[in-house]
Every structure is written in C-alpha cells, then in structure tokens.
C-alpha cells in the first residue's frame, strides 16, 4: 500500500508541477486574507487590550496559523469524485485493485507536497519578513500530529461530500453551501470561542473543529471550547478518534452510494 501511495503521489506531483503557475495565485490569497484580518482586528483592539481573552498579537497568530494550516491540508476530493461520477469515468476505478478512496488520498499527498514547496514555504517567509509573525508551535510534536490528523479528517469529510454525487445530478450548489458551513464551523473566519455558548457546545460535537480550530489551538499550546478545557494530548487523542469515526462514516456512505452508480457517460 505504501508503494502505491508513493507512486500515485509522485505522478500527481509531476502532473500538477506542470501547472505550478496556477498554484502561485494562492501566494496572494493567503497574505491578502491575513492583511484584511489585520485591519479588522486592529480597529477592534484600538479600544481594548483583549477580546475573549486574546490579545491583538495572539489574534494575528491565530489567523496566520489558519492560513498556513490551510496550505497543508487543502483538499479537492469532493470535486474530483463528483466529476468522475458524473462523466462516467469512475467506471475505470471500479475495475482497479485499489479503492478509489485510497487513490484519492494518495493524490492529495502528492498535491500537498507540491503545495508545501510552492505555497507553504513562500508564504511562511512572507509572514516572517513582512508581517514579523513567528510561527513556532508551543509543542512541535503534538502540533505536527494534529495537523496530520487534520489532513486526514479534511479529506474524509470532503470525500463524504463527493459521495453525494451518486445521488444528485448537480452537486455544485451543495458543495458550495457545505464549503461555507464547514469553514464557519471549523473556525476559519472567526475563532469558535467567539460564538455563543450554546452554539459552541454544538460545535464541540461536530467534526469540523478538528479540521482547523483544534490544530490551531494545539499550535498555540492550549485548548478550550464551550467551557471544556483539555490538555494537548487529550484533544489530539479525541482528534484521532474523530478520524476513525469519519473513516467509518465514509465507508458506510460509500457502500450505500456505490449501488446507485450507473456509469452514465462512460
């Protein structure tokens, strides 16, 4: 399995490397998003030193970490699977000795290795030398493990969305709606601790916080949501459990959805 993952990841790396100029556009998206956050929060902090227990510097670190983690875990499994289903090209994967889910995960590994070179590292330098943001995790090992689990959970969530293509003729609307919902519930636009307590409690039991909010809090060295505080090893352990649960959900949806595939367009 490792040999297959390595081979598919390498081919995907070479394929996307031919269009690496397309990836360079994201070099502007991340810093511009961060710059907008700087202006917004600078205005909000002009009359107070802390908001919800966070200082201006900690808030900037939160959004900088959000941007950098996004470059590491970005995923296209939902779009890719839906395209294969609707064009009928998915039929070829049914004849292969490797599951499409593992193949898609291997593709993501290759794509993000390329992204690490052409997106993550340049933006990391921009944050360091332009914005003077020191992105050093409090607990490097736990932060790396949490980001790795976030990588897997992001893939499994998006893959579950892609499986909807077995039932729906058009999935773009569902995909876009889910993308916004996922990012809100993951803490991309606003730290989850800023939401009302009742909503925080709901978010605590959803898988989305483990995509962005949890790895960021592990990066910062503490975790708290809905009045629930956990040590870093504890929350990373819960994150690993969520990854297993999402794998089970994706397997259940897969077994149900595959029975609806008719190979139209093949």
N, C-alpha and C positions, 0 to 999 in steps of 0.2 A: 504493500500500500504506500509505503514511503517513496518507493521508486516511481510509482505512478504519480504521486503528488509532485515530486521533484520534476518529472518530465513535463507534466501539464503546466506547472508554474513557470518553467523555463520557456516553453513555447508561447505562453501568454505574455511573458515579459518581452520576448522578441517581437511579438505581434504588435503590442502597444508601444514599444520603443520606436517603431516606425512612424508613430503619430505623437511623439512626445511633445511636439509644439502645442498640441491640443491641451496637454496637461499643464503647460506653463501658464495657461489662463488662470488657473487656481492660485498661482503665486500672488495675484492681485486680489482675489476674492477673500482669502483669509485675512490678510492685513487690513483691507478696507472694512470688513466686518468688525474687526477689532478696533479700528480707528473710530468707527461710529459709536462703539461702546464707550470708548474713552471720552468722547464729547458728552454723551448722555450722562454717564455716571459722574463726570467732573462737575456738571451742573447740579446734580442731585446732592453731591457731597460738599457743595460750597457752603451749605448752612449747617452741616453736622459732620462729626468725625466718623461715626459708624452708622451703618444701616443693617438691621437684623444681625448685629454682632460682627459684621465685616467692615474692614477699613477700605479706603479707596485703593490702596496697594493690593490688598487681598482680592478685591473685586476684579482688578485688572489681571491678576494672576489666574483667577478663575476662568475668565474669557480667553486668555492666552492658552491655557491648558485645554480648553474646549476646542479651540482651533487646531491645535497640534494633534490632539487625540483623533479628531475627525479625519485628518490626513492619514492616520494609521489604520482606521477601521472602516473607511468609506466603502460602500458596497453597491453592487449593481445586480445582485442575484435575482431580485424581483422582476426587473425589466427584462433581463436575459431569458429567464424561464418563460415568461409570458410571450415573448417574441417567438421562441421555439415552438410553443404550443399552438399559437395562432397561425403560424406559417406551415405547420405540419412537420417541420424539421426535427421536432422532438422524437419522431418515429425512429430515427437512427440511433438515439440514445437508449431506446428500449431493447435494441439488439446487441448492445455492448455489455461486456462482462463487469463493468464498473457502474455503480449507481450514479445518476446524474448529480445528486446532491454532493457526493464526494468530488466529482469532476468540477462542479461549480465552486466548491470551496478551494480546490487546487488552483482554479483560475484566479480567485480572489487573492490568494497568496502571491502569485506571480505579479498581479496588477499592483498590489500594495508594496511589493519590494521595489518595483519601478517608482511608485509614488514616494517611497521613502527617499529615493535619490533625487528626484526632480521636484518634489513638493515639500516634504517634511524638512529636509536639511536646509534648503534655501530660506524657507520661512522662519526656521529656528534662528538662523543668522540675522534675519531682519528684526525679529523680536529682541535679540541680544544687542545689536549695534544701533538700531534705530529707536526702539521703544525702551531699551535698557531693562528688559524683563528677564530675570534669571529663572529659567525653567528647570529647576533641580528638585526632584521629588524628595520628600522627607524620608520615605522608606523606599529606596530604589527597587529592591526585590519585589515587594508587595505591589508597587506601582506597575512594574513590568508584568507581573502575573495578572493583575486586574485588567490591564489593557489587553492582554492576550485573551482573557475570558470575554471581554467586551467585543473583541474582534469576532469571536465565535457566536456570541449572542446576537450581535447585529446581523450576521449572516443568516442565522436560523430564523430570526424574525422576518427579515426581508424575503427569505425563501418561502416562508409560510404565506406571505402576501402574493408571491409569484404563483403559488399553487392555485390561487383563486382563478387563474386563467383556465383551469379545467372546467369551471362552471360558467364563467362570464365571457360574453363575446367581446366586450370592450372593457378594459381594466384600467385605462389611464386615469379616469376620474377617481376610482377607488384608491389607486396608487398615490395620487397627489394628495388626496384627503388624508390618507394614512400617514404620509410623509410629514405633514404639518402636525398631526396629532402625536406622532412618535417623538418629534423634536421638542414639542412643548412638554410632553410628559417625561422626556429624558433630561430636561434642564439645559437645553441648548440656548434658548433665548433668555431664560431667567432662572437663577438658582431655585431649586424646588423648595427650599426653606422659606422662600418669599410668598408662597401660595398660602391660602387659608388652611388652618389646622385640619379641618375635615377632609379637604382635598389632598393634603399631604398624606393622610392616613390611607386614602385610596391608592395614591401613587406608590406607597410603600409596598403594596401587594401586587403591583403591576411589574412586568419585566423591563419596562423602558428605562427606569432609573439606572439599571445595571449597564446600559449602553454608554451613557455619558456621565451622569451625575456621580455614580459610585466611583468610577476610576478617577474622576477629578478630585473627589473628597479623599480618596486613598492617596492621590498625588500630594494633596495639601496636608495630609497626616492626621485627619480626624473625620468622623462620620456622625451625622445626626439628621434625622428626618422624622417629622410627626411626633417630636418629643422622645423618639427612640434613639439612643446612642449605643454604638457598638465599637469595639476595638477594631483595628485594621484587619487582623487575621480573621475575626469573626465575620465581618462584612464580605471579605473576599471568599470565605467559605460558603456564605449564602449565595454569592455570585456564581460559584462553581455549581451549586445545587440548581440554580435557575438555568444554567446552561444545559444541564441534564434534562430538566423539565421541558425546555424548549426543543431539545432533540426528540423527546418523546412525542410532543405535540406535532412537530413537523413530520414524524414518521406516521402518526395517525392520519393526518391530513393527506399525506402522500398516498397511503394505501386506499383511502376513500376516493381521492381525486383521480387517480390513475385509471379507475374503472370507467371514467367519463371521457377519456381520450379517444377520439375517433380518427385522428390522423388527417383531418381536413386540410387540404392544401398541399399534402405531400405528393 
